Amino acid sequence: MAKKESTTKSFVLRIDQDMMDAIEKWAADEFRSTNGQIQYILDQALRKAGRVKKDKKE
């Protein structure tokens, strides 16, 4: 079975300094990069809202 190719899209994000500071601290607390933490937060929000399907482990 062929593996689905993953793509990543880059874009500019404007965020206020207090929120960015909080995200950076949260990322450090969980040993993630700031970018990784933002991706994690967005992923969790999308899953909670039912906007993306959960990965199926084979």
GROMACS elastic network, one bead per residue, 0.5 to 0.9 nm:
[ bonds ]
;  ai    aj funct       b0    kb
    2     5     6  0.88767   500
   15    18     6  0.85225   500
   15    19     6  0.67509   500
   15    20     6  0.64389   500
   16    19     6  0.55767   500
   16    20     6  0.62774   500
   16    21     6  0.87608   500
   17    20     6  0.50332   500
   17    21     6  0.60547   500
   17    22     6  0.86121   500
   18    21     6  0.51381   500
   18    22     6  0.63024   500
   18    23     6  0.87413   500
   19    22     6  0.51084   500
   19    23     6  0.62238   500
   19    24     6  0.86216   500
   20    23     6  0.50714   500
   20    24     6  0.60695   500
   20    25     6  0.85757   500
   20    34     6  0.87453   500
   21    24     6  0.51379   500
   21    25     6  0.62075   500
   21    26     6  0.85938   500
   22    25     6  0.52034   500
   22    26     6  0.61211   500
   22    27     6  0.85471   500
   23    26     6  0.50210   500
   23    27     6  0.59907   500
   23    28     6  0.85511   500
   23    34     6  0.67295   500
   23    37     6  0.71190   500
   23    38     6  0.74160   500
   24    27     6  0.50672   500
   24    28     6  0.62019   500
   24    29     6  0.86250   500
   24    33     6  0.78831   500
   24    34     6  0.54508   500
   24    37     6  0.80328   500
   25    28     6  0.51184   500
   25    29     6  0.61644   500
   25    30     6  0.87497   500
   25    34     6  0.86215   500
   26    29     6  0.50492   500
   26    30     6  0.63803   500
   26    31     6  0.86144   500
   26    32     6  0.84638   500
   26    34     6  0.84407   500
   26    37     6  0.76423   500
   27    30     6  0.52221   500
   27    31     6  0.59725   500
   27    33     6  0.58994   500
   27    34     6  0.55559   500
   27    35     6  0.85834   500
   27    36     6  0.77097   500
   27    37     6  0.53641   500
   27    38     6  0.84446   500
   28    32     6  0.59815   500
   28    33     6  0.71482   500
   28    34     6  0.78468   500
   28    37     6  0.89774   500
   29    32     6  0.78154   500
   30    33     6  0.88948   500
   30    37     6  0.84249   500
   32    35     6  0.80042   500
   32    36     6  0.57881   500
   32    37     6  0.59759   500
   33    37     6  0.61244   500
   33    38     6  0.86500   500
   34    37     6  0.50653   500
   34    38     6  0.62901   500
   34    39     6  0.86725   500
   35    38     6  0.51866   500
   35    39     6  0.62588   500
   35    40     6  0.86162   500
   36    39     6  0.50795   500
   36    40     6  0.61113   500
   36    41     6  0.86625   500
   37    41     6  0.61395   500
   37    42     6  0.85851   500
   38    41     6  0.51006   500
   38    42     6  0.61675   500
   38    43     6  0.84853   500
   39    42     6  0.51749   500
   39    43     6  0.59912   500
   39    44     6  0.85912   500
   40    43     6  0.50595   500
   40    44     6  0.61544   500
   40    45     6  0.85861   500
   41    44     6  0.52799   500
   41    45     6  0.61995   500
   41    46     6  0.86610   500
   42    45     6  0.51035   500
   42    46     6  0.61032   500
   42    47     6  0.85903   500
   43    46     6  0.52066   500
   43    47     6  0.62001   500
   43    48     6  0.86071   500
   43    52     6  0.83824   500
   44    47     6  0.51607   500
   44    48     6  0.60730   500
   44    49     6  0.85691   500
   45    48     6  0.51292   500
   45    49     6  0.61598   500
   45    50     6  0.86079   500
   45    51     6  0.86206   500
   46    49     6  0.51501   500
   46    50     6  0.61771   500
   46    51     6  0.51005   500
   46    52     6  0.60003   500
   46    53     6  0.89736   500
   47    50     6  0.50119   500
   47    51     6  0.59052   500
   47    52     6  0.54814   500
   47    53     6  0.68715   500
   47    54     6  0.71233   500
   48    51     6  0.76929   500
   48    52     6  0.87360   500
   49    52     6  0.81195   500
   50    53     6  0.71246   500
   53    56     6  0.86878   500
